[in-house]
């Protein structure tokens, strides 16, 4: 008789609820229903034309074998040049490693920097996959609630409180601009955070995948203040290359050998075709900036539309393509009980897909909804019209 086999408990992590919303929206469309997609956090535009042309050439001319774990020398050199052009920061190309999306970079960074049982701070609201991946790897995730008063970003005072309440921490993971709030750390706050992490021996993991998508001052990189921060970026957002699955890490010198070994063993290398195409992305800024201009117009439409529909509790949306909206007034008036029920109602009654806040904040997310304005301006405007009609009915 065979002995029973059981799965590892690593898979007993929370689902990524936005994927569940996308599945429900897809089912509605397959049944012939209309859906206005304000749930998905990805550009609705294709990769830049130059990237597609470069990929076609590679398909015709290259055997597309493995690259080294770090990636092609040409792409590493081009991204290093990008840091000089955008931020005035010198990055050694040998400190760059390309990964299967930013998601692959996070898993590699967490494996290299943290041991089982390490306490790692993740602010909330925040991207849920940080928390879920860390838990799967056996780390203790320390939730740090933030509020509108701190622009939904951490502060040194909040970090001091975490240490005072629970003891030392091994890492801090945050994004600026943020998913889901769109808020950013300005230069002063970024400086304070990086200095605090250096002084306390804490790995600072800076998610910068929404850089290039800001509606005022550009977002600073953590490398401007700490050359040994763990910086992660991706071609998915500004360059509209989500399905190409190509991210990168700027590796601290102390983690370079570990990260290289992890990359060699876990993925061998990032997709070669994506790497060869991505070199051309940095010559396509006019096309990318046209996308940013559309996001800026959509942002205005959604912020104005939500206010007209009675939503007053809104994050500032400094960057990225999200609005984080409080729904406490709808709960208190009896229109709904929580964000999951509300998002299901909107999809069913309005054909409007949005993301419940429980994805991003495990304790307070039932009182918030995330709207993405990455789609067309027409869809954003129609979604706001339907939402206003619903709230006023």
Phi, psi and omega in degrees: 000132181287142175285144179294144178247139181236147179286158173298149178283358178296333180279359181272048179256166181293148175289165173267098193298331180299329177292327176292322177295317178300321179295316179296321178294321178297318178298321178296317180294320179297331178275004177096005180274154177274145176224130170264114190271097171245021180258330193270132182267058177215150178299147175268002180262154178284174173301154178304149184303321181296326178293316181296319177297317179296323178293321176299317178298318180296321178298325181280329193243344188247146178282347178056052173276187176297151163259180171293166180302327182283332182117177183292145177300325182295317181289321178299318179294322182289322178290323175300319177295324177301320179295325177291317183291320185273323190238350186068029182248133178272123178237126175293123179306333180287352176268003180260137174224133181263144191226171177281087185070169173297332178301317177295327178293320180295315180298316179298316180296318180295320178296320184284326189264332191237143174260164176304131180093347178297142178269122183234127182276131174232113179295150173233140003289147180198171182299123189292334185290339171302306185298314184293319179294317179298318179295320179297331180271003174088013177275157174266113180277125179257110180286131177241097179295133174242166185224173177300329181298331176256017182059033180054035176231155180289161174229164176300323180297319178294321178295317177301322181293321178300315180293318180296324184280326189228356181103181187297156179237157181262335185202162174227129179241125177209163177236142177209113356301154189265145162253113028250000193269339184077001182281157184232153167276127174281180185300317181298313182292321178297319177299313181299317181295313183294319179295321179297316180297317179297317182293333184254009178065037185251130174290126177259113178259109186255112178274113185241031187288345178261012176297142187097341179251082177219158191237035179188240176288144177291154181284134175281150173269146178300336181293342176292340186239339179210105181294349180254014169293153175268107185253131182236136178216181188200159173271004190286323193262289181300321183267005175055044184237044184302311185286353177281345175050066181222115175236180176211159177239136163264111190274127169299147182304323183291342181250000188301311182294317179298314182295322179296317179295319178297315178300317180300320187271328186270317182234352187068300178196163173287162182305126184295317181301318179297319179297316182293324177289323187294336179303324182284345185301326185284355173259012186241030186295329180299316179295318180293320180292330174296322175296318180298321178297323177292318177300320180297319177295317179297321179302314179298316180300315184287315179298314179294319181294321179293318178297319179295334179271005175096012178266111183254342184265083186236136173290157186296337180056057179292329184205192186060205177221053182227150166238128179259113190242129175284140179241020181304324181294328179284327176291314183291333179273355178086008179288336179203172178251331177195176188291328179293316177297317182296315180295323176295321178296313180298320179296318182288316187269330186245349188067026182253117179263124177220171188249125178294142184293347180298339175299326194251343180215107187291343183251326184242359187293343178293349181254014182220155174228141175257129173251132174261134176247036181279349184275209183279153177297324180296317179295320179298315181295318180294321178299318180292324178297314180295322181294320179296317178300320182293314184290331182272355182280000000 
